[in-house]
Amino acid sequence: MLGMFKRDPKKKLQQEYERKLQAAMEASRNGDMRANATLTEEAEALLAEIRRIEATQ
């Protein structure tokens, strides 16, 4: 019964992943390729974590 009050860690990671991709796109548009690469790498790490969580569910 109390399980319905648990927060979904996947949802939070998905939101952070989308924010990182958006920031990477904006950095790319502004010509900051170093920031784009860094943000894309961080987004890929978040995506790997999301997939790991999905595999365990």
C-alpha distance matrix in Angstrom:
0.0 3.8 5.4 6.4 8.4 10.3 13.8 15.6 18.6 20.4 20.5 22.1 24.6 25.5 26.4 28.5 30.1 31.2 32.6 34.5 36.0 37.0 38.7 40.4 41.8 43.1 44.7 46.4 47.7 49.1 50.8 48.9 48.4 47.6 44.5 43.7 43.8 41.7 39.0 38.9 38.6 35.6 34.0 34.7 33.0 29.9 30.0 30.4 27.2 25.3 26.7 25.8 22.1 22.4 24.1 21.4 18.6
3.8 0.0 3.8 5.4 5.7 7.4 11.1 13.5 16.3 18.6 18.7 19.7 22.3 23.6 24.3 26.0 28.0 29.2 30.3 32.2 34.0 34.9 36.3 38.2 39.7 40.8 42.3 44.2 45.6 46.8 48.5 46.4 46.1 45.0 41.9 41.3 41.4 39.2 36.5 36.8 36.4 33.2 31.8 32.7 30.8 27.7 28.3 28.6 25.3 23.7 25.5 24.4 20.7 21.5 23.4 20.7 18.2
5.4 3.8 0.0 3.8 5.4 5.5 9.0 10.5 13.4 15.3 15.7 17.2 19.4 20.6 21.7 23.5 25.1 26.4 27.8 29.6 31.1 32.3 33.8 35.5 37.0 38.4 39.8 41.5 43.0 44.3 45.9 43.9 43.3 42.3 39.4 38.5 38.5 36.4 33.8 33.8 33.3 30.3 28.8 29.4 27.7 24.6 24.9 25.2 22.0 20.2 21.8 20.9 17.1 17.8 19.7 17.1 14.5
6.4 5.4 3.8 0.0 3.8 5.6 8.2 9.8 13.3 14.8 14.4 16.1 18.7 19.4 20.1 22.4 24.1 24.9 26.3 28.4 29.8 30.7 32.4 34.3 35.5 36.7 38.4 40.1 41.3 42.8 44.6 42.8 42.4 41.7 38.6 37.6 38.0 36.0 33.1 33.1 33.1 30.1 28.3 29.2 27.8 24.4 24.6 25.5 22.4 20.2 22.0 21.7 17.9 18.1 20.6 18.5 15.6
8.4 5.7 5.4 3.8 0.0 3.8 6.4 9.3 12.3 14.7 14.0 14.8 17.8 18.9 19.1 21.0 23.2 24.2 25.0 27.2 29.0 29.7 31.0 33.2 34.6 35.5 37.1 39.1 40.3 41.4 43.3 41.4 41.3 40.3 37.1 36.5 36.9 34.7 31.8 32.3 32.2 29.0 27.5 28.7 27.1 23.7 24.5 25.5 22.2 20.3 22.7 22.2 18.5 19.3 22.0 19.8 17.4
10.3 7.4 5.5 5.6 3.8 0.0 3.8 6.5 9.0 11.7 11.7 12.3 14.9 16.5 17.1 18.6 20.7 22.1 23.0 24.8 26.7 27.7 29.0 30.8 32.5 33.6 34.9 36.9 38.4 39.5 41.1 39.0 38.7 37.6 34.5 33.9 34.1 31.8 29.1 29.4 29.1 25.9 24.5 25.6 23.8 20.5 21.4 22.1 18.7 17.1 19.5 18.7 15.0 16.3 18.9 16.6 14.5
13.8 11.1 9.0 8.2 6.4 3.8 0.0 3.8 6.1 8.9 8.4 8.6 11.5 13.1 13.4 14.9 17.1 18.4 19.2 21.1 23.0 24.0 25.2 27.1 28.8 29.8 31.2 33.1 34.6 35.7 37.4 35.3 35.0 34.0 30.9 30.3 30.6 28.3 25.5 26.0 25.8 22.5 21.1 22.5 20.8 17.4 18.4 19.5 16.2 14.5 17.3 17.0 13.5 14.9 17.9 16.2 14.4
15.6 13.5 10.5 9.8 9.3 6.5 3.8 0.0 3.8 5.4 5.5 6.9 9.0 10.2 11.4 13.1 14.6 16.0 17.5 19.1 20.6 22.0 23.4 25.0 26.6 28.0 29.4 31.0 32.6 34.0 35.4 33.5 32.9 32.1 29.1 28.1 28.3 26.3 23.5 23.5 23.3 20.3 18.6 19.6 18.2 14.7 15.2 16.4 13.3 11.1 13.8 13.9 10.3 11.4 14.6 13.4 11.6
18.6 16.3 13.4 13.3 12.3 9.0 6.1 3.8 0.0 3.8 5.5 5.3 6.3 8.6 10.2 10.8 12.2 14.4 15.6 16.7 18.5 20.2 21.3 22.6 24.6 26.1 27.0 28.7 30.6 31.8 33.0 30.8 30.1 29.0 26.2 25.3 25.2 23.1 20.5 20.6 20.1 17.0 15.6 16.6 14.8 11.5 12.5 13.4 10.1 8.7 11.8 11.5 8.4 10.5 13.5 12.5 11.7
20.4 18.6 15.3 14.8 14.7 11.7 8.9 5.4 3.8 0.0 3.8 5.5 5.1 6.0 8.7 9.9 10.2 12.2 14.2 15.2 16.3 18.3 19.9 20.8 22.5 24.4 25.5 26.7 28.6 30.2 31.3 29.4 28.4 27.7 25.0 23.7 23.5 21.9 19.1 18.6 18.5 15.8 13.7 14.4 13.3 9.8 9.8 11.2 8.5 5.9 8.9 9.7 6.9 7.9 11.4 11.4 10.5
20.5 18.7 15.7 14.4 14.0 11.7 8.4 5.5 5.5 3.8 0.0 3.8 5.5 5.0 6.3 8.7 9.8 10.7 12.5 14.4 15.5 16.7 18.5 20.0 21.3 22.9 24.5 25.9 27.3 28.9 30.5 28.8 28.2 27.8 24.8 23.4 23.9 22.3 19.2 19.0 19.5 16.7 14.3 15.7 15.2 11.4 11.6 13.8 11.6 8.8 11.9 13.3 10.6 11.1 14.7 14.9 13.5
22.1 19.7 17.2 16.1 14.8 12.3 8.6 6.9 5.3 5.5 3.8 0.0 3.8 5.4 5.2 6.3 8.6 10.1 10.8 12.5 14.5 15.6 16.7 18.5 20.2 21.4 22.6 24.5 26.1 27.2 28.8 26.8 26.5 25.7 22.5 21.7 22.3 20.2 17.1 17.6 18.0 14.7 13.0 15.0 14.0 10.3 11.6 13.9 11.3 9.6 13.3 14.2 11.9 13.3 16.7 16.7 15.9
24.6 22.3 19.4 18.7 17.8 14.9 11.5 9.0 6.3 5.1 5.5 3.8 0.0 3.8 5.4 5.1 6.0 8.6 9.8 10.4 12.3 14.2 15.2 16.3 18.3 20.0 20.8 22.4 24.4 25.6 26.8 24.7 23.9 23.1 20.2 19.2 19.3 17.3 14.5 14.5 14.6 11.5 9.7 11.3 10.3 6.5 8.0 10.2 8.0 6.6 10.4 11.5 10.0 11.6 14.7 15.2 15.1
25.5 23.6 20.6 19.4 18.9 16.5 13.1 10.2 8.6 6.0 5.0 5.4 3.8 0.0 3.8 5.5 5.0 6.2 8.7 9.9 10.6 12.4 14.3 15.3 16.6 18.5 19.9 21.1 22.8 24.5 25.8 24.2 23.4 23.1 20.3 18.6 19.1 17.8 14.6 14.1 14.9 12.5 9.6 11.2 11.4 7.8 7.7 10.8 9.6 7.1 10.3 12.5 11.2 11.6 15.0 16.2 15.6
26.4 24.3 21.7 20.1 19.1 17.1 13.4 11.4 10.2 8.7 6.3 5.2 5.4 3.8 0.0 3.8 5.4 5.2 6.3 8.7 10.0 10.7 12.4 14.3 15.5 16.7 18.4 20.1 21.3 22.8 24.5 22.9 22.8 22.6 19.3 18.0 19.2 17.7 14.2 14.5 15.8 13.1 10.5 13.1 13.5 9.9 10.7 13.9 12.7 10.7 14.0 16.1 14.6 15.2 18.7 19.6 18.9
28.5 26.0 23.5 22.4 21.0 18.6 14.9 13.1 10.8 9.9 8.7 6.3 5.1 5.5 3.8 0.0 3.8 5.4 5.0 6.2 8.7 9.8 10.5 12.2 14.3 15.3 16.3 18.3 20.0 21.0 22.5 20.4 20.2 19.6 16.3 15.5 16.4 14.5 11.1 12.0 13.0 9.8 8.0 11.1 10.9 7.7 9.6 12.7 11.5 10.6 14.1 15.7 14.8 16.2 19.2 20.1 20.1
30.1 28.0 25.1 24.1 23.2 20.7 17.1 14.6 12.2 10.2 9.8 8.6 6.0 5.0 5.4 3.8 0.0 3.8 5.5 5.2 6.3 8.7 10.0 10.6 12.4 14.4 15.3 16.5 18.6 20.1 21.1 19.3 18.5 18.2 15.3 13.7 14.2 13.0 9.6 9.3 10.6 8.2 5.2 7.9 8.8 5.8 6.7 10.2 10.1 9.1 11.9 14.1 14.0 14.8 17.6 19.1 19.4
31.2 29.2 26.4 24.9 24.2 22.1 18.4 16.0 14.4 12.2 10.7 10.1 8.6 6.2 5.2 5.4 3.8 0.0 3.8 5.4 5.1 6.2 8.6 9.8 10.6 12.4 14.2 15.3 16.7 18.5 20.0 18.8 18.4 18.7 15.7 13.8 15.1 14.5 10.8 10.5 12.8 11.0 7.8 10.6 12.2 9.6 9.6 13.4 13.5 11.9 14.4 17.1 16.7 16.9 20.0 21.8 21.5
32.6 30.3 27.8 26.3 25.0 23.0 19.2 17.5 15.6 14.2 12.5 10.8 9.8 8.7 6.3 5.0 5.5 3.8 0.0 3.8 5.5 5.1 6.1 8.6 9.9 10.6 12.2 14.2 15.4 16.6 18.4 16.9 17.1 17.2 13.8 12.6 14.5 13.3 9.5 10.6 12.9 10.6 8.5 12.1 13.2 10.8 12.0 15.5 15.3 14.4 17.3 19.5 19.1 19.8 22.9 24.3 24.1
34.5 32.2 29.6 28.4 27.2 24.8 21.1 19.1 16.7 15.2 14.4 12.5 10.4 9.9 8.7 6.2 5.2 5.4 3.8 0.0 3.8 5.4 5.1 6.1 8.6 9.9 10.4 12.2 14.2 15.2 16.4 14.4 14.1 13.9 10.7 9.4 10.8 9.6 5.8 7.0 9.2 7.2 5.5 9.3 10.6 9.1 10.6 13.7 14.1 13.9 16.5 18.5 18.8 19.8 22.4 24.0 24.5
36.0 34.0 31.1 29.8 29.0 26.7 23.0 20.6 18.5 16.3 15.5 14.5 12.3 10.6 10.0 8.7 6.3 5.1 5.5 3.8 0.0 3.8 5.4 5.0 6.2 8.7 9.8 10.5 12.4 14.3 15.3 14.0 13.3 14.0 11.3 8.8 10.4 10.5 7.0 6.4 9.6 8.9 6.3 9.1 11.6 10.5 10.6 14.0 15.2 14.5 16.4 19.1 19.6 20.0 22.5 24.6 24.9
37.0 34.9 32.3 30.7 29.7 27.7 24.0 22.0 20.2 18.3 16.7 15.6 14.2 12.4 10.7 9.8 8.7 6.2 5.1 5.4 3.8 0.0 3.8 5.4 5.1 6.3 8.6 9.9 10.7 12.5 14.4 13.6 13.9 15.0 11.9 9.9 12.5 12.7 9.1 9.5 12.9 12.0 9.8 12.9 15.1 13.7 14.1 17.6 18.4 17.4 19.7 22.3 22.5 22.8 25.5 27.5 27.5
38.7 36.3 33.8 32.4 31.0 29.0 25.2 23.4 21.3 19.9 18.5 16.7 15.2 14.3 12.4 10.5 10.0 8.6 6.1 5.1 5.4 3.8 0.0 3.8 5.4 5.1 6.1 8.6 9.8 10.5 12.4 10.9 11.6 12.2 8.8 7.7 10.7 10.3 7.0 8.8 11.9 10.9 9.9 13.2 15.0 14.1 15.3 18.4 19.1 18.8 21.3 23.5 23.8 24.6 27.2 29.0 29.3
40.4 38.2 35.5 34.3 33.2 30.8 27.1 25.0 22.6 20.8 20.0 18.5 16.3 15.3 14.3 12.2 10.6 9.8 8.6 6.1 5.0 5.4 3.8 0.0 3.8 5.4 5.1 6.1 8.6 9.9 10.6 9.1 8.7 9.6 6.9 4.5 7.4 8.0 5.3 6.0 9.4 9.7 8.8 11.4 13.7 13.7 14.4 17.2 18.6 18.7 20.5 22.8 23.7 24.4 26.6 28.7 29.4
41.8 39.7 37.0 35.5 34.6 32.5 28.8 26.6 24.6 22.5 21.3 20.2 18.3 16.6 15.5 14.3 12.4 10.6 9.9 8.6 6.2 5.1 5.4 3.8 0.0 3.8 5.4 5.1 6.2 8.7 9.9 9.8 9.7 11.9 9.7 6.9 10.0 11.5 9.0 8.8 12.5 13.1 11.5 13.8 16.6 16.3 16.3 19.4 21.0 20.5 22.2 24.9 25.7 25.9 28.2 30.6 30.9
43.1 40.8 38.4 36.7 35.5 33.6 29.8 28.0 26.1 24.4 22.9 21.4 20.0 18.5 16.7 15.3 14.4 12.4 10.6 9.9 8.7 6.3 5.1 5.4 3.8 0.0 3.8 5.4 5.1 6.2 8.7 8.7 10.1 12.1 9.6 8.0 11.7 12.6 10.3 11.3 14.9 14.9 13.9 16.7 19.0 18.5 19.1 22.3 23.4 23.1 25.1 27.6 28.2 28.6 31.1 33.2 33.5
44.7 42.3 39.8 38.4 37.1 34.9 31.2 29.4 27.0 25.5 24.5 22.6 20.8 19.9 18.4 16.3 15.3 14.2 12.2 10.4 9.8 8.6 6.1 5.1 5.4 3.8 0.0 3.8 5.4 5.1 6.3 5.2 6.8 8.5 6.2 5.3 9.1 10.0 8.7 10.2 13.3 13.7 13.6 16.1 18.3 18.4 19.4 22.1 23.4 23.6 25.6 27.8 28.7 29.5 31.7 33.7 34.4
46.4 44.2 41.5 40.1 39.1 36.9 33.1 31.0 28.7 26.7 25.9 24.5 22.4 21.1 20.1 18.3 16.5 15.3 14.2 12.2 10.5 9.9 8.6 6.1 5.1 5.4 3.8 0.0 3.8 5.4 5.1 5.6 5.6 8.7 7.8 5.5 8.7 11.0 10.1 10.3 13.5 14.9 14.4 16.2 18.9 19.4 19.7 22.3 24.2 24.3 25.7 28.2 29.4 29.8 31.8 34.2 34.9
47.7 45.6 43.0 41.3 40.3 38.4 34.6 32.6 30.6 28.6 27.3 26.1 24.4 22.8 21.3 20.0 18.6 16.7 15.4 14.2 12.4 10.7 9.8 8.6 6.2 5.1 5.4 3.8 0.0 3.8 5.4 7.6 8.8 12.0 10.9 9.1 12.5 14.6 13.3 13.6 17.0 18.1 17.2 19.3 22.1 22.2 22.4 25.2 27.0 26.7 28.3 30.9 31.9 32.1 34.3 36.7 37.2
49.1 46.8 44.3 42.8 41.4 39.5 35.7 34.0 31.8 30.2 28.9 27.2 25.6 24.5 22.8 21.0 20.1 18.5 16.6 15.2 14.3 12.5 10.5 9.9 8.7 6.2 5.1 5.4 3.8 0.0 3.8 5.6 8.4 11.0 9.9 9.5 13.0 14.5 13.7 14.9 17.9 18.7 18.6 20.9 23.2 23.4 24.2 26.9 28.4 28.5 30.3 32.7 33.6 34.2 36.4 38.6 39.1
50.8 48.5 45.9 44.6 43.3 41.1 37.4 35.4 33.0 31.3 30.5 28.8 26.8 25.8 24.5 22.5 21.1 20.0 18.4 16.4 15.3 14.4 12.4 10.6 9.9 8.7 6.3 5.1 5.4 3.8 0.0 3.8 5.7 8.8 9.1 8.6 11.3 13.4 13.6 14.4 17.0 18.5 18.7 20.5 22.9 23.7 24.4 26.7 28.5 28.9 30.4 32.7 34.0 34.6 36.5 38.8 39.7
48.9 46.4 43.9 42.8 41.4 39.0 35.3 33.5 30.8 29.4 28.8 26.8 24.7 24.2 22.9 20.4 19.3 18.8 16.9 14.4 14.0 13.6 10.9 9.1 9.8 8.7 5.2 5.6 7.6 5.6 3.8 0.0 3.8 5.6 5.6 6.3 8.8 10.2 10.8 12.3 14.4 15.7 16.5 18.4 20.3 21.3 22.5 24.5 26.1 26.9 28.6 30.5 31.9 32.8 34.7 36.7 37.8
48.4 46.1 43.3 42.4 41.3 38.7 35.0 32.9 30.1 28.4 28.2 26.5 23.9 23.4 22.8 20.2 18.5 18.4 17.1 14.1 13.3 13.9 11.6 8.7 9.7 10.1 6.8 5.6 8.8 8.4 5.7 3.8 0.0 3.8 5.5 4.8 6.1 8.6 9.8 10.2 12.1 14.2 15.0 16.2 18.3 19.8 20.6 22.4 24.4 25.3 26.5 28.5 30.2 31.0 32.6 34.8 36.1
47.6 45.0 42.3 41.7 40.3 37.6 34.0 32.1 29.0 27.7 27.8 25.7 23.1 23.1 22.6 19.6 18.2 18.7 17.2 13.9 14.0 15.0 12.2 9.6 11.9 12.1 8.5 8.7 12.0 11.0 8.8 5.6 3.8 0.0 3.8 5.3 5.2 6.3 8.6 9.9 10.7 12.5 14.2 15.5 16.9 18.7 20.0 21.4 23.1 24.6 25.9 27.4 29.2 30.5 31.8 33.8 35.4
44.5 41.9 39.4 38.6 37.1 34.5 30.9 29.1 26.2 25.0 24.8 22.5 20.2 20.3 19.3 16.3 15.3 15.7 13.8 10.7 11.3 11.9 8.8 6.9 9.7 9.6 6.2 7.8 10.9 9.9 9.1 5.6 5.5 3.8 0.0 3.8 5.4 5.0 6.0 8.4 9.8 10.5 12.1 14.1 15.4 16.5 18.2 20.0 21.2 22.5 24.3 25.8 27.2 28.5 30.3 32.0 33.3
43.7 41.3 38.5 37.6 36.5 33.9 30.3 28.1 25.3 23.7 23.4 21.7 19.2 18.6 18.0 15.5 13.7 13.8 12.6 9.4 8.8 9.9 7.7 4.5 6.9 8.0 5.3 5.5 9.1 9.5 8.6 6.3 4.8 5.3 3.8 0.0 3.8 5.5 5.3 6.0 8.5 9.9 10.4 12.1 14.3 15.3 16.2 18.3 20.0 20.8 22.3 24.3 25.7 26.6 28.4 30.5 31.7
43.8 41.4 38.5 38.0 36.9 34.1 30.6 28.3 25.2 23.5 23.9 22.3 19.3 19.1 19.2 16.4 14.2 15.1 14.5 10.8 10.4 12.5 10.7 7.4 10.0 11.7 9.1 8.7 12.5 13.0 11.3 8.8 6.1 5.2 5.4 3.8 0.0 3.8 5.6 5.1 6.1 8.7 9.8 10.5 12.4 14.3 15.2 16.5 18.6 19.9 21.0 22.7 24.6 25.6 26.9 29.1 30.6
41.7 39.2 36.4 36.0 34.7 31.8 28.3 26.3 23.1 21.9 22.3 20.2 17.3 17.8 17.7 14.5 13.0 14.5 13.3 9.6 10.5 12.7 10.3 8.0 11.5 12.6 10.0 11.0 14.6 14.5 13.4 10.2 8.6 6.3 5.0 5.5 3.8 0.0 3.8 5.5 5.2 6.3 8.7 10.0 10.8 12.6 14.4 15.6 17.0 18.6 20.2 21.4 23.1 24.6 26.0 27.8 29.4
39.0 36.5 33.8 33.1 31.8 29.1 25.5 23.5 20.5 19.1 19.2 17.1 14.5 14.6 14.2 11.1 9.6 10.8 9.5 5.8 7.0 9.1 7.0 5.3 9.0 10.3 8.7 10.1 13.3 13.7 13.6 10.8 9.8 8.6 6.0 5.3 5.6 3.8 0.0 3.8 5.4 5.1 6.1 8.6 9.9 10.6 12.3 14.3 15.4 16.5 18.4 20.0 21.2 22.6 24.4 26.1 27.4
38.9 36.8 33.8 33.1 32.3 29.4 26.0 23.5 20.6 18.6 19.0 17.6 14.5 14.1 14.5 12.0 9.3 10.5 10.6 7.0 6.4 9.5 8.8 6.0 8.8 11.3 10.2 10.3 13.6 14.9 14.4 12.3 10.2 9.9 8.4 6.0 5.1 5.5 3.8 0.0 3.8 5.4 5.0 6.2 8.7 9.8 10.4 12.3 14.3 15.1 16.4 18.4 20.0 20.8 22.5 24.6 25.9
38.6 36.4 33.3 33.1 32.2 29.1 25.8 23.3 20.1 18.5 19.5 18.0 14.6 14.9 15.8 13.0 10.6 12.8 12.9 9.2 9.6 12.9 11.9 9.4 12.5 14.9 13.3 13.5 17.0 17.9 17.0 14.4 12.1 10.7 9.8 8.5 6.1 5.2 5.4 3.8 0.0 3.8 5.4 5.1 6.4 8.8 9.8 10.7 12.6 14.4 15.4 16.7 18.7 20.1 21.2 23.2 24.9
35.6 33.2 30.3 30.1 29.0 25.9 22.5 20.3 17.0 15.8 16.7 14.7 11.5 12.5 13.1 9.8 8.2 11.0 10.6 7.2 8.9 12.0 10.9 9.7 13.1 14.9 13.7 14.9 18.1 18.7 18.5 15.7 14.2 12.5 10.5 9.9 8.7 6.3 5.1 5.4 3.8 0.0 3.8 5.4 5.1 6.4 8.7 10.0 10.8 12.5 14.4 15.5 16.9 18.6 20.2 21.7 23.2
34.0 31.8 28.8 28.3 27.5 24.5 21.1 18.6 15.6 13.7 14.3 13.0 9.7 9.6 10.5 8.0 5.2 7.8 8.5 5.5 6.3 9.8 9.9 8.8 11.5 13.9 13.6 14.4 17.2 18.6 18.7 16.5 15.0 14.2 12.1 10.4 9.8 8.7 6.1 5.0 5.4 3.8 0.0 3.8 5.4 5.1 6.2 8.7 9.9 10.5 12.4 14.2 15.4 16.5 18.4 20.3 21.4
34.7 32.7 29.4 29.2 28.7 25.6 22.5 19.6 16.6 14.4 15.7 15.0 11.3 11.2 13.1 11.1 7.9 10.6 12.1 9.3 9.1 12.9 13.2 11.4 13.8 16.7 16.1 16.2 19.3 20.9 20.5 18.4 16.2 15.5 14.1 12.1 10.5 10.0 8.6 6.2 5.1 5.4 3.8 0.0 3.8 5.4 4.9 6.2 8.7 9.7 10.5 12.3 14.3 15.2 16.4 18.7 20.2
33.0 30.8 27.7 27.8 27.1 23.8 20.8 18.2 14.8 13.3 15.2 14.0 10.3 11.4 13.5 10.9 8.8 12.2 13.2 10.6 11.6 15.1 15.0 13.7 16.6 19.0 18.3 18.9 22.1 23.2 22.9 20.3 18.3 16.9 15.4 14.3 12.4 10.8 9.9 8.7 6.4 5.1 5.4 3.8 0.0 3.8 5.4 5.1 6.4 8.7 10.0 10.6 12.6 14.4 15.4 17.0 18.9
29.9 27.7 24.6 24.4 23.7 20.5 17.4 14.7 11.5 9.8 11.4 10.3 6.5 7.8 9.9 7.7 5.8 9.6 10.8 9.1 10.5 13.7 14.1 13.7 16.3 18.5 18.4 19.4 22.2 23.4 23.7 21.3 19.8 18.7 16.5 15.3 14.3 12.6 10.6 9.8 8.8 6.4 5.1 5.4 3.8 0.0 3.8 5.4 5.0 6.2 8.7 9.8 10.6 12.4 14.3 15.6 16.9
30.0 28.3 24.9 24.6 24.5 21.4 18.4 15.2 12.5 9.8 11.6 11.6 8.0 7.7 10.7 9.6 6.7 9.6 12.0 10.6 10.6 14.1 15.3 14.4 16.3 19.1 19.4 19.7 22.4 24.2 24.4 22.5 20.6 20.0 18.2 16.2 15.2 14.4 12.3 10.4 9.8 8.7 6.2 4.9 5.4 3.8 0.0 3.8 5.4 5.0 6.2 8.6 9.9 10.5 12.3 14.5 15.6
30.4 28.6 25.2 25.5 25.5 22.1 19.5 16.4 13.4 11.2 13.8 13.9 10.2 10.8 13.9 12.7 10.2 13.4 15.5 13.7 14.0 17.6 18.4 17.2 19.4 22.3 22.1 22.3 25.2 26.9 26.7 24.5 22.4 21.4 20.0 18.3 16.5 15.6 14.3 12.3 10.7 10.0 8.7 6.2 5.1 5.4 3.8 0.0 3.8 5.4 5.1 6.2 8.7 9.8 10.5 12.6 14.6
27.2 25.3 22.0 22.4 22.2 18.7 16.2 13.3 10.1 8.5 11.6 11.3 8.0 9.6 12.7 11.5 10.1 13.5 15.3 14.1 15.2 18.4 19.1 18.6 21.0 23.4 23.4 24.2 27.0 28.4 28.5 26.1 24.4 23.1 21.2 20.0 18.6 17.0 15.4 14.3 12.6 10.8 9.9 8.7 6.4 5.0 5.4 3.8 0.0 3.8 5.4 5.0 6.3 8.6 9.9 10.9 12.7
25.3 23.7 20.2 20.2 20.3 17.1 14.5 11.1 8.7 5.9 8.8 9.6 6.6 7.1 10.7 10.6 9.1 11.9 14.4 13.9 14.5 17.4 18.8 18.7 20.5 23.1 23.6 24.3 26.7 28.5 28.9 26.9 25.3 24.6 22.5 20.8 19.9 18.6 16.5 15.1 14.4 12.5 10.5 9.7 8.7 6.2 5.0 5.4 3.8 0.0 3.8 5.4 5.2 6.2 8.7 10.1 10.9
26.7 25.5 21.8 22.0 22.7 19.5 17.3 13.8 11.8 8.9 11.9 13.3 10.4 10.3 14.0 14.1 11.9 14.4 17.3 16.5 16.4 19.7 21.3 20.5 22.2 25.1 25.6 25.7 28.3 30.3 30.4 28.6 26.5 25.9 24.3 22.3 21.0 20.2 18.4 16.4 15.4 14.4 12.4 10.5 10.0 8.7 6.2 5.1 5.4 3.8 0.0 3.8 5.4 5.0 6.1 8.8 10.0
25.8 24.4 20.9 21.7 22.2 18.7 17.0 13.9 11.5 9.7 13.3 14.2 11.5 12.5 16.1 15.7 14.1 17.1 19.5 18.5 19.1 22.3 23.5 22.8 24.9 27.6 27.8 28.2 30.9 32.7 32.7 30.5 28.5 27.4 25.8 24.3 22.7 21.4 20.0 18.4 16.7 15.5 14.2 12.3 10.6 9.8 8.6 6.2 5.0 5.4 3.8 0.0 3.8 5.4 5.1 6.5 9.0
22.1 20.7 17.1 17.9 18.5 15.0 13.5 10.3 8.4 6.9 10.6 11.9 10.0 11.2 14.6 14.8 14.0 16.7 19.1 18.8 19.6 22.5 23.8 23.7 25.7 28.2 28.7 29.4 31.9 33.6 34.0 31.9 30.2 29.2 27.2 25.7 24.6 23.1 21.2 20.0 18.7 16.9 15.4 14.3 12.6 10.6 9.9 8.7 6.3 5.2 5.4 3.8 0.0 3.8 5.4 5.3 6.5
22.4 21.5 17.8 18.1 19.3 16.3 14.9 11.4 10.5 7.9 11.1 13.3 11.6 11.6 15.2 16.2 14.8 16.9 19.8 19.8 20.0 22.8 24.6 24.4 25.9 28.6 29.5 29.8 32.1 34.2 34.6 32.8 31.0 30.5 28.5 26.6 25.6 24.6 22.6 20.8 20.1 18.6 16.5 15.2 14.4 12.4 10.5 9.8 8.6 6.2 5.0 5.4 3.8 0.0 3.8 5.5 5.3
24.1 23.4 19.7 20.6 22.0 18.9 17.9 14.6 13.5 11.4 14.7 16.7 14.7 15.0 18.7 19.2 17.6 20.0 22.9 22.4 22.5 25.5 27.2 26.6 28.2 31.1 31.7 31.8 34.3 36.4 36.5 34.7 32.6 31.8 30.3 28.4 26.9 26.0 24.4 22.5 21.2 20.2 18.4 16.4 15.4 14.3 12.3 10.5 9.9 8.7 6.1 5.1 5.4 3.8 0.0 3.8 5.6
21.4 20.7 17.1 18.5 19.8 16.6 16.2 13.4 12.5 11.4 14.9 16.7 15.2 16.2 19.6 20.1 19.1 21.8 24.3 24.0 24.6 27.5 29.0 28.7 30.6 33.2 33.7 34.2 36.7 38.6 38.8 36.7 34.8 33.8 32.0 30.5 29.1 27.8 26.1 24.6 23.2 21.7 20.3 18.7 17.0 15.6 14.5 12.6 10.9 10.1 8.8 6.5 5.3 5.5 3.8 0.0 3.8
18.6 18.2 14.5 15.6 17.4 14.5 14.4 11.6 11.7 10.5 13.5 15.9 15.1 15.6 18.9 20.1 19.4 21.5 24.1 24.5 24.9 27.5 29.3 29.4 30.9 33.5 34.4 34.9 37.2 39.1 39.7 37.8 36.1 35.4 33.3 31.7 30.6 29.4 27.4 25.9 24.9 23.2 21.4 20.2 18.9 16.9 15.6 14.6 12.7 10.9 10.0 9.0 6.5 5.3 5.6 3.8 0.0
